[in-house]
Amino acid sequence: MDDLTARHNEKMRKIKAARDKLMATKTEQKGLIIVHTGAGKGKSSSGFGMIMRCIGHGIPCAVVQFIKGTWITGEKELLRTRFAEECTFVVSGEGFTWETQDRDRDVAAAQAGWARAKELILDPEIRFVLLDEINIALRYDYLDIDEVVDFLLTRKPQMTHVVLTGRNAKPELIEAADLVTEMTLVKHPFKDGVVAQKGVEF
Amino acid sequence: MDDLTARHNEKMRKIKAARDKLMATKTEQKGLIIVHTGAGKGKSSSGFGMIMRCIGHGIPCAVVQFIKGTWITGEKELLRTRFAEECTFVVSGEGFTWETQDRDRDVAAAQAGWARAKELILDPEIRFVLLDEINIALRYDYLDIDEVVDFLLTRKPQMTHVVLTGRNAKPELIEAADLVTEMTLVKHPFKDGVVAQKGVEF
């Protein structure tokens, strides 16, 4: 076992120990750390569906969007115009898209989003927080995975649910999570020349 | 190759030919046949998210729910109380759940749902129809897969999107579909004794 593998295993062991300690305190209901990952569809739209579900239940909730453009207009407009009371909506990713070539700006935007995310998660009024596409910010190390996982495991209020979406979820996050779903692409119409469409893709 | 395999292959060939014919007529935008399947989370909530997205865009839409209880209260209440104008909501599955032991009643409920679904799909005002958990009704042959696939391929208006959700999507449906996502369960908290919770599971 080389040094890197040993460090990785030790890290995973620590995360598992922290998670087990957390799980040992669980009551019948608890706030979950939920991850939607994979290359398939439905990671963000399912998170958005859960947000609407919370609104239906009267559960105060929040969204921090880490990548500009994932939600182009449909859901953003609906939340901003009709549910501004029920759901706090923050876009941190205005400054970072696939086209940006300015890493410092990207890191600053991601960090600002994470700072807001922590406030929202700690807010005792809010019980459900969606961190949309945060996995992208984590993947490029715009955010420190250890800090994020440590915050979720040790600071997140017991009854608050946090959903983290995006491809390529880091193994540390999967280890820390309670509920992980991988969306797998089976078939996609883009290969047949069909463009992205309102209501389906955005 | 035995008889069953030969019949299956011939059937798939026919579906593919019908689908290719349909695809040959496609313009840049087209209504898609979309399937969410697999044992993981997010099949229904992502469909529901797409419905809310349509509402945000002002696209008239409809939901036919084939299994009672998949959407317990959150989203159903929201659609019925706040978006009754924008989204037609039909529950056909009142009569069939895992607990029902009356197959005739189940078949009748599924057939009634499918009859309404066809009307909604054909309605020129409606551009997006979610058939929630229809795969369960298809799996148990409460509905005839050939009739459903044939209707989608030959009768669905060109620009209307239809989303079909539920585990164990039949191969005929996957063959006919434009966009198929499999939700795979990576990790689930139920095994740790955590109960289903508002906002997350329903």
Chai-1 contact restraints between the chains, C-beta under 6 A:
chainA,res_idxA,chainB,res_idxB,connection_type,confidence,min_distance_angstrom,max_distance_angstrom,comment,restraint_id
A,M23,B,D192,contact,1.0,0.0,6.0,A-B,restraint_1
A,E28,B,V195,contact,1.0,0.0,6.0,A-B,restraint_2
A,Q29,B,Q197,contact,1.0,0.0,6.0,A-B,restraint_3
A,K30,B,V194,contact,1.0,0.0,6.0,A-B,restraint_4
A,L32,B,P189,contact,1.0,0.0,6.0,A-B,restraint_5
A,G40,B,T181,contact,1.0,0.0,6.0,A-B,restraint_6
A,K41,B,T181,contact,1.0,0.0,6.0,A-B,restraint_7
A,G42,B,G42,contact,1.0,0.0,6.0,A-B,restraint_8
A,G42,B,S46,contact,1.0,0.0,6.0,A-B,restraint_9
A,G42,B,T181,contact,1.0,0.0,6.0,A-B,restraint_10
A,S45,B,S46,contact,1.0,0.0,6.0,A-B,restraint_11
A,S45,B,G49,contact,1.0,0.0,6.0,A-B,restraint_12
A,S45,B,M50,contact,1.0,0.0,6.0,A-B,restraint_13
A,S46,B,G42,contact,1.0,0.0,6.0,A-B,restraint_14
A,S46,B,S45,contact,1.0,0.0,6.0,A-B,restraint_15
A,S46,B,S46,contact,1.0,0.0,6.0,A-B,restraint_16
A,S46,B,G49,contact,1.0,0.0,6.0,A-B,restraint_17
A,F48,B,G49,contact,1.0,0.0,6.0,A-B,restraint_18
A,G49,B,S45,contact,1.0,0.0,6.0,A-B,restraint_19
A,G49,B,S46,contact,1.0,0.0,6.0,A-B,restraint_20
A,G49,B,F48,contact,1.0,0.0,6.0,A-B,restraint_21
A,G49,B,G49,contact,1.0,0.0,6.0,A-B,restraint_22
A,M50,B,S45,contact,1.0,0.0,6.0,A-B,restraint_23
A,M52,B,M52,contact,1.0,0.0,6.0,A-B,restraint_24
A,R53,B,G74,contact,1.0,0.0,6.0,A-B,restraint_25
A,R53,B,E75,contact,1.0,0.0,6.0,A-B,restraint_26
A,R53,B,G199,contact,1.0,0.0,6.0,A-B,restraint_27
A,C54,B,G199,contact,1.0,0.0,6.0,A-B,restraint_28
A,G56,B,G74,contact,1.0,0.0,6.0,A-B,restraint_29
A,G56,B,E75,contact,1.0,0.0,6.0,A-B,restraint_30
A,G56,B,E77,contact,1.0,0.0,6.0,A-B,restraint_31
A,G56,B,L78,contact,1.0,0.0,6.0,A-B,restraint_32
A,H57,B,G74,contact,1.0,0.0,6.0,A-B,restraint_33
A,H57,B,K198,contact,1.0,0.0,6.0,A-B,restraint_34
A,H57,B,G199,contact,1.0,0.0,6.0,A-B,restraint_35
A,I59,B,G199,contact,1.0,0.0,6.0,A-B,restraint_36
A,G74,B,R53,contact,1.0,0.0,6.0,A-B,restraint_37
A,G74,B,G56,contact,1.0,0.0,6.0,A-B,restraint_38
A,G74,B,H57,contact,1.0,0.0,6.0,A-B,restraint_39
A,E75,B,R53,contact,1.0,0.0,6.0,A-B,restraint_40
A,E75,B,G56,contact,1.0,0.0,6.0,A-B,restraint_41
A,E77,B,G56,contact,1.0,0.0,6.0,A-B,restraint_42
A,L78,B,G56,contact,1.0,0.0,6.0,A-B,restraint_43
A,F128,B,G199,contact,1.0,0.0,6.0,A-B,restraint_44
A,H161,B,V200,contact,1.0,0.0,6.0,A-B,restraint_45
A,D178,B,P189,contact,1.0,0.0,6.0,A-B,restraint_46
A,L179,B,H188,contact,1.0,0.0,6.0,A-B,restraint_47
A,L179,B,P189,contact,1.0,0.0,6.0,A-B,restraint_48
A,V180,B,V186,contact,1.0,0.0,6.0,A-B,restraint_49
A,V180,B,K187,contact,1.0,0.0,6.0,A-B,restraint_50
A,T181,B,G40,contact,1.0,0.0,6.0,A-B,restraint_51
A,T181,B,K41,contact,1.0,0.0,6.0,A-B,restraint_52
A,T181,B,G42,contact,1.0,0.0,6.0,A-B,restraint_53
A,T181,B,M183,contact,1.0,0.0,6.0,A-B,restraint_54
A,E182,B,T184,contact,1.0,0.0,6.0,A-B,restraint_55
A,E182,B,V186,contact,1.0,0.0,6.0,A-B,restraint_56
A,M183,B,T181,contact,1.0,0.0,6.0,A-B,restraint_57
A,M183,B,M183,contact,1.0,0.0,6.0,A-B,restraint_58
A,T184,B,E182,contact,1.0,0.0,6.0,A-B,restraint_59
A,T184,B,T184,contact,1.0,0.0,6.0,A-B,restraint_60
A,V186,B,V180,contact,1.0,0.0,6.0,A-B,restraint_61
A,V186,B,E182,contact,1.0,0.0,6.0,A-B,restraint_62
A,K187,B,V180,contact,1.0,0.0,6.0,A-B,restraint_63
A,H188,B,L179,contact,1.0,0.0,6.0,A-B,restraint_64
A,P189,B,L32,contact,1.0,0.0,6.0,A-B,restraint_65
A,P189,B,D178,contact,1.0,0.0,6.0,A-B,restraint_66
A,P189,B,L179,contact,1.0,0.0,6.0,A-B,restraint_67
A,D192,B,M23,contact,1.0,0.0,6.0,A-B,restraint_68
A,V194,B,K30,contact,1.0,0.0,6.0,A-B,restraint_69
A,V195,B,E28,contact,1.0,0.0,6.0,A-B,restraint_70
A,Q197,B,Q29,contact,1.0,0.0,6.0,A-B,restraint_71
A,K198,B,H57,contact,1.0,0.0,6.0,A-B,restraint_72
A,G199,B,R53,contact,1.0,0.0,6.0,A-B,restraint_73
A,G199,B,C54,contact,1.0,0.0,6.0,A-B,restraint_74
A,G199,B,H57,contact,1.0,0.0,6.0,A-B,restraint_75
A,G199,B,I59,contact,1.0,0.0,6.0,A-B,restraint_76
A,G199,B,F128,contact,1.0,0.0,6.0,A-B,restraint_77
A,V200,B,H161,contact,1.0,0.0,6.0,A-B,restraint_78
